[in-house]
């Protein structure tokens, strides 16, 4: 193959690659070399399509976020939203209207929680016995009990939470919008990182971290659930050291020669030069992902010494290490939708709580003890909740159907008011009744804490102004902010 053909083939590969080291190495290289246009300030134009750090609209309270997304719909009435009336009337027919997702197993029998609640912390927030570790950090979190999507389906609500409009695909997720607006603070790591689960992708797959209509450099970079978490960080043994440096030097010569023949193609040449940045990442990424040097008490705090918590604990610990090194937005997902407890909730709900409770609480405690919680927002929650009525028979096989009308999430850090509850569902936990919060409100609030006005983050696509919070009129939930 001729030298010219080698260059063409390599250029085509790098130009079309959307995943892996090449894409985020390119993004960082474009930032460093300032190869793209500066903002023009003219209406109708997008921000520069690069990852240079940009000033927020106003002074931020936070500069990073970690989202612990719980696919499937955690049962709020069994975890964070105790309902004495539901317990009192368990087994009675519910008089309200219910929309069922699984009509063949539908029931209007009220199903009182089989789990006990207790007031925890100095704030006295009620937390289920299933979450003893999260109960231990309740003084640091704001529990929002009035979330509402208005949709009972998983995908439609997931897309609402991530992309801003219920059910619509092809839109950038919140992490993409944040990185588009603020750029990257890290020199050697992607700004938006996704920590995958050994069980596979969550429901709705890659749409959970899609860049949508934005350029690929704004999509989430996925880390594998097991080692090696990033493929091809190390060159083959036969190419390490001097030989690798010689290869890079040779590539540099070819690139410069080609640039002389085709002036004005700096962007594409920058993609080729991403080889050099990828080489520097061989050190940075490996160091960030290496949890072996963390002290034993940190391993135990995250549950790395227990089979049930080890996998999720490792990812929570890595998330802390990433934001510590300047990563802007980190998402943790679970394979499938393990909180989707349509049956046998007495067994299945405790099982998923055991997997996630200790690591989730450890993340907040660890951030706090390192002084990072003040500037890092932690989110815990799913796309929907569960109905207060029984799915199936009211016995040991009982479960709960979907409920997007009212459910619970919690937030911590980054200027979120600690030790509070906000909003209410009705007396049985079916519908958000007081201080309703939509996913768009949630998004506007997160952006606000990052110093961003959600109405001013605009991306022009196909002749239209697009915003993250396009789904419904959105408000910043100022009552939960310090």
KOLGU-160389 format. One line per field, with one value per residue (C-alpha): residue number from 1; x, y, z; residue in three letters. Coordinates in steps of 0.05 Angstrom, whole numbers, m for minus. Layout:
k <- c(NUM ...)
xx <- c(X ...)
yy <- c(Y ...)
zz <- c(Z ...)
r <- c(Ala ...)
This chain:
k <- c(1 2 3 4 5 6 7 8 9 10 11 12 13 14 15 16 17 18 19 20 21 22 23 24 25 26 27 28 29 30 31 32 33 34 35 36 37 38 39 40 41 42 43 44 45 46 47 48 49 50 51 52 53 54 55 56 57 58 59 60 61 62 63 64 65 66 67 68 69 70 71 72 73 74 75 76 77 78 79 80 81 82 83 84 85 86 87 88 89 90 91 92 93 94 95 96 97 98 99 100 101 102 103 104 105 106 107 108 109 110 111 112 113 114 115 116 117 118 119 120 121 122 123 124 125 126 127 128 129 130 131 132 133 134 135 136 137 138 139 140 141 142 143 144 145 146 147 148 149 150 151 152 153 154 155 156 157 158 159 160 161 162 163 164 165 166 167 168 169 170 171 172 173 174 175 176 177 178 179 180 181 182 183 184 185 186 187 188 189 190 191 192 193 194 195 196 197 198 199 200 201 202 203 204 205 206 207 208 209 210 211 212 213 214 215 216 217 218 219 220 221 222 223 224 225 226 227 228 229 230 231 232 233 234 235 236 237 238 239 240 241 242 243 244 245 246 247 248 249 250 251 252 253 254 255 256 257 258 259 260 261 262 263 264 265 266 267 268 269 270 271 272 273 274 275 276 277 278 279 280 281 282 283 284 285 286 287 288 289 290 291 292 293 294 295 296 297 298 299 300 301 302 303 304 305 306 307 308 309 310 311 312 313 314 315 316 317 318 319 320 321 322 323 324 325 326 327 328 329 330 331 332 333 334 335 336 337 338 339 340 341 342 343 344 345 346 347 348 349 350 351 352 353 354 355 356 357 358 359 360 361 362 363 364 365 366 367 368 369 370 371 372 373 374 375 376 377 378 379 380 381 382 383 384 385 386 387 388 389 390 391 392 393 394 395 396 397 398 399 400 401 402 403 404 405 406 407 408 409 410 411 412 413 414 415 416 417 418 419 420 421 422 423 424 425 426 427 428 429 430 431 432 433 434 435 436 437 438 439 440 441 442 443 444 445 446 447 448 449 450 451 452 453 454 455 456 457 458 459 460 461 462 463 464 465 466 467 468 469 470 471 472 473 474 475 476 477 478 479 480 481 482)
xx <- c(0 27 41 m15 m64 m42 m56 m124 m145 m123 m157 m223 m222 m208 m259 m314 m297 m349 m323 m259 m196 m192 m256 m243 m169 m189 m236 m181 m131 m179 m186 m111 m93 m152 m167 m241 m275 m287 m358 m385 m438 m487 m557 m571 m501 m479 m423 m356 m359 m299 m284 m249 m269 m323 m346 m415 m470 m462 m422 m433 m442 m418 m370 m385 m441 m447 m514 m531 m588 m633 m668 m735 m769 m751 m813 m817 m872 m825 m761 m770 m843 m880 m955 m993 m1059 m1033 m1011 m1077 m1120 m1077 m1121 m1178 m1199 m1169 m1221 m1177 m1164 m1104 m1069 m1039 m982 m997 m1073 m1073 m1043 m1079 m1110 m1139 m1121 m1079 m1012 m983 m907 m881 m819 m810 m792 m753 m736 m662 m608 m616 m664 m712 m724 m761 m721 m737 m701 m678 m630 m591 m529 m566 m604 m536 m524 m594 m570 m531 m586 m649 m705 m753 m819 m860 m827 m875 m865 m939 m919 m916 m870 m795 m767 m813 m794 m720 m717 m753 m701 m640 m661 m713 m773 m814 m807 m767 m702 m645 m634 m571 m572 m561 m487 m478 m513 m469 m405 m428 m441 m381 m328 m277 m233 m190 m130 m125 m194 m263 m310 m370 m360 m407 m393 m426 m453 m428 m500 m499 m531 m591 m659 m657 m583 m537 m593 m579 m514 m526 m500 m563 m558 m494 m425 m398 m347 m406 m429 m413 m350 m366 m319 m326 m352 m290 m216 m192 m242 m214 m188 m121 m92 m27 9 30 93 133 115 128 182 230 194 128 163 195 127 95 152 144 69 83 128 75 22 64 81 8 m11 39 5 m65 m64 m125 m143 m122 m183 m171 m97 m116 m152 m90 m49 m96 m47 m1 m56 m77 m6 m9 m74 m40 m15 m73 m131 m96 m79 m151 m181 m132 m167 m116 m77 m138 m130 m165 m215 m239 m248 m289 m330 m351 m364 m308 m296 m366 m390 m458 m432 m364 m383 m425 m377 m318 m356 m376 m304 m281 m333 m303 m233 m258 m289 m228 m188 m232 m285 m347 m404 m405 m464 m470 m521 m546 m557 m629 m678 m668 m716 m774 m807 m871 m872 m840 m823 m811 m750 m729 m729 m684 m636 m625 m621 m565 m526 m530 m543 m473 m435 m483 m477 m401 m395 m429 m388 m323 m336 m353 m291 m248 m281 m311 m384 m389 m375 m402 m476 m497 m563 m598 m663 m699 m746 m811 m837 m887 m962 m992 m1037 m1017 m997 m1021 m1046 m1033 m986 m912 m912 m941 m907 m921 m935 m905 m922 m898 m949 m910 m843 m779 m707 m652 m596 m535 m478 m464 m507 m566 m598 m580 m625 m692 m752 m789 m857 m910 m950 m1023 m1042 m1027 m967 m1000 m995 m949 m995 m952 m894 m893 m824 m817 m753 m748 m750 m696 m653 m662 m641 m579 m558 m570 m522 m470 m478 m522 m588 m626 m662 m595 m562 m583 m563 m588 m607 m645 m663 m692 m669 m662 m656 m650 m713 m757 m807 m848 m841 m785 m768 m708 m731 m700 m731 m680 m620 m576)
yy <- c(0 69 122 165 106 94 167 166 101 127 194 160 116 172 219 167 139 157 115 99 138 172 212 241 249 291 332 349 363 412 446 451 474 523 499 518 586 631 649 701 727 729 702 636 608 552 554 533 458 441 425 488 509 562 610 595 647 663 639 564 524 460 442 367 317 242 210 143 125 69 40 7 52 44 37 103 78 23 65 140 158 123 124 106 108 58 12 21 5 m50 m101 m51 m28 38 88 130 122 79 70 1 m21 m95 m101 m177 m172 m109 m101 m43 m74 m26 m57 m30 m32 m97 m58 m14 59 98 171 178 231 297 318 261 240 174 120 46 m9 m32 27 29 61 116 127 143 201 229 293 307 296 329 278 300 262 296 276 270 250 238 175 104 73 63 90 150 172 155 200 255 252 247 285 334 312 251 193 231 200 234 287 301 277 323 305 327 393 406 392 433 492 487 448 403 415 353 353 278 249 256 307 259 187 128 69 7 m53 m126 m146 m103 m39 m9 m5 42 25 78 129 140 177 198 263 266 322 349 327 260 293 309 237 197 156 86 50 m25 m57 m101 m95 m73 m16 18 m25 m11 36 m3 m16 m88 m106 m109 m35 m5 45 69 35 68 136 123 104 167 209 176 190 262 268 239 285 347 327 317 383 419 388 403 468 489 420 433 399 333 337 348 282 247 282 251 192 235 252 180 163 212 181 114 142 188 139 80 120 146 77 42 33 m16 39 64 47 m14 27 60 m8 m31 33 21 m53 m79 m134 m162 m200 m167 m96 m103 m87 m26 m4 m5 40 88 93 104 159 195 188 215 279 287 291 341 298 341 290 216 168 100 51 m18 m72 m78 m50 m85 m39 m61 m102 m128 m189 m218 m148 m175 m210 m171 m102 m121 m154 m93 m49 m92 m83 m8 20 16 41 99 123 113 158 216 204 199 262 298 277 299 367 350 346 422 425 358 342 270 246 180 158 125 146 127 98 43 41 36 m21 m93 m125 m197 m229 m197 m252 m268 m262 m191 m135 m64 m36 27 96 161 203 210 183 200 218 248 298 316 366 424 474 428 440 381 343 363 331 369 357 306 252 239 199 132 153 151 221 281 329 385 421 378 371 348 323 391 425 377 393 468 461 420 470 527 497 491 566 558 590 533 583 608 542 537 491 507 444 442 515 508 532 470 470 413 436 438 387 432 500 490 523 522 489 543 514 458 503 535)
zz <- c(0 m18 34 5 12 83 100 66 100 168 157 138 199 247 214 220 288 341 399 435 450 382 390 458 443 383 425 475 419 386 453 465 394 388 318 315 310 369 388 341 388 330 342 307 317 362 413 386 374 417 490 511 580 577 631 660 658 732 792 799 863 828 773 766 773 785 767 799 752 777 716 726 777 851 894 931 978 1001 1005 1018 1021 1078 1075 1139 1102 1052 1107 1146 1085 1054 1020 1009 940 917 897 851 777 758 692 688 643 652 651 655 725 746 814 853 920 961 979 1044 1046 1079 1100 1161 1160 1213 1222 1211 1222 1257 1202 1219 1147 1141 1105 1095 1131 1063 1057 1123 1092 1054 1119 1149 1101 1101 1135 1071 1020 995 984 930 938 884 818 760 687 671 634 662 609 619 553 548 618 611 549 587 643 597 534 560 519 537 488 435 409 373 426 466 537 596 600 528 541 602 565 505 551 597 560 595 655 644 599 592 605 571 601 599 622 630 675 648 686 678 663 600 577 613 581 521 511 482 479 553 536 464 434 391 340 370 344 371 417 464 473 535 533 559 607 608 671 678 663 615 623 561 504 472 523 520 454 441 479 414 400 468 485 432 375 392 394 327 297 324 297 228 229 247 186 141 170 160 89 74 105 60 0 25 66 105 130 201 232 198 213 285 284 259 313 365 365 407 457 460 480 537 560 568 634 655 642 674 736 743 736 782 849 876 911 949 1024 1052 1093 1028 995 1054 1056 984 996 953 1003 993 932 930 930 896 825 839 893 844 797 851 873 801 794 853 823 756 784 827 763 727 692 686 684 705 698 730 701 719 667 644 695 762 799 755 810 778 822 885 910 980 954 892 923 981 932 889 951 978 913 912 982 1011 950 939 1010 1008 948 985 1048 1009 969 1034 1071 1013 1007 939 958 960 885 861 853 866 838 857 825 769 713 748 814 830 842 912 889 882 817 817 881 949 973 971 895 896 858 836 767 737 764 731 767 832 857 893 877 920 908 949 945 898 935 945 1013 1058 1106 1076 1042 988 957 973 939 958 1019 987 945 877 849 863 900 930 896 834 801 729 695 661 729 753 692 701 774 758 704 752 803 748 735 673 654 620 574 546 528 456 399 330 292 226 232 302 369 414 490 540 575 514 539 585 618 669 735 780 844 888 952 953 942 995)
r <- c(Unk Unk Unk Unk Unk Unk Unk Unk Unk Unk Unk Unk Unk Unk Unk Unk Unk Unk Unk Unk Unk Unk Unk Unk Unk Unk Unk Unk Unk Unk Unk Unk Unk Unk Unk Unk Unk Unk Unk Unk Unk Unk Unk Unk Unk Unk Unk Unk Unk Unk Unk Unk Unk Unk Unk Unk Unk Unk Unk Unk Unk Unk Unk Unk Unk Unk Unk Unk Unk Unk Unk Unk Unk Unk Unk Unk Unk Unk Unk Unk Unk Unk Unk Unk Unk Unk Unk Unk Unk Unk Unk Unk Unk Unk Unk Unk Unk Unk Unk Unk Unk Unk Unk Unk Unk Unk Unk Unk Unk Unk Unk Unk Unk Unk Unk Unk Unk Unk Unk Unk Unk Unk Unk Unk Unk Unk Unk Unk Unk Unk Unk Unk Unk Unk Unk Unk Unk Unk Unk Unk Unk Unk Unk Unk Unk Unk Unk Unk Unk Unk Unk Unk Unk Unk Unk Unk Unk Unk Unk Unk Unk Unk Unk Unk Unk Unk Unk Unk Unk Unk Unk Unk Unk Unk Unk Unk Unk Unk Unk Unk Unk Unk Unk Unk Unk Unk Unk Unk Unk Unk Unk Unk Unk Unk Unk Unk Unk Unk Unk Unk Unk Unk Unk Unk Unk Unk Unk Unk Unk Unk Unk Unk Unk Unk Unk Unk Unk Unk Unk Unk Unk Unk Unk Unk Unk Unk Unk Unk Unk Unk Unk Unk Unk Unk Unk Unk Unk Unk Unk Unk Unk Unk Unk Unk Unk Unk Unk Unk Unk Unk Unk Unk Unk Unk Unk Unk Unk Unk Unk Unk Unk Unk Unk Unk Unk Unk Unk Unk Unk Unk Unk Unk Unk Unk Unk Unk Unk Unk Unk Unk Unk Unk Unk Unk Unk Unk Unk Unk Unk Unk Unk Unk Unk Unk Unk Unk Unk Unk Unk Unk Unk Unk Unk Unk Unk Unk Unk Unk Unk Unk Unk Unk Unk Unk Unk Unk Unk Unk Unk Unk Unk Unk Unk Unk Unk Unk Unk Unk Unk Unk Unk Unk Unk Unk Unk Unk Unk Unk Unk Unk Unk Unk Unk Unk Unk Unk Unk Unk Unk Unk Unk Unk Unk Unk Unk Unk Unk Unk Unk Unk Unk Unk Unk Unk Unk Unk Unk Unk Unk Unk Unk Unk Unk Unk Unk Unk Unk Unk Unk Unk Unk Unk Unk Unk Unk Unk Unk Unk Unk Unk Unk Unk Unk Unk Unk Unk Unk Unk Unk Unk Unk Unk Unk Unk Unk Unk Unk Unk Unk Unk Unk Unk Unk Unk Unk Unk Unk Unk Unk Unk Unk Unk Unk Unk Unk Unk Unk Unk Unk Unk Unk Unk Unk Unk Unk Unk Unk Unk Unk Unk Unk Unk Unk Unk Unk Unk Unk Unk Unk Unk Unk Unk Unk Unk Unk Unk Unk Unk Unk Unk Unk Unk Unk Unk Unk Unk Unk Unk Unk Unk Unk Unk Unk Unk Unk Unk Unk Unk Unk Unk Unk Unk)
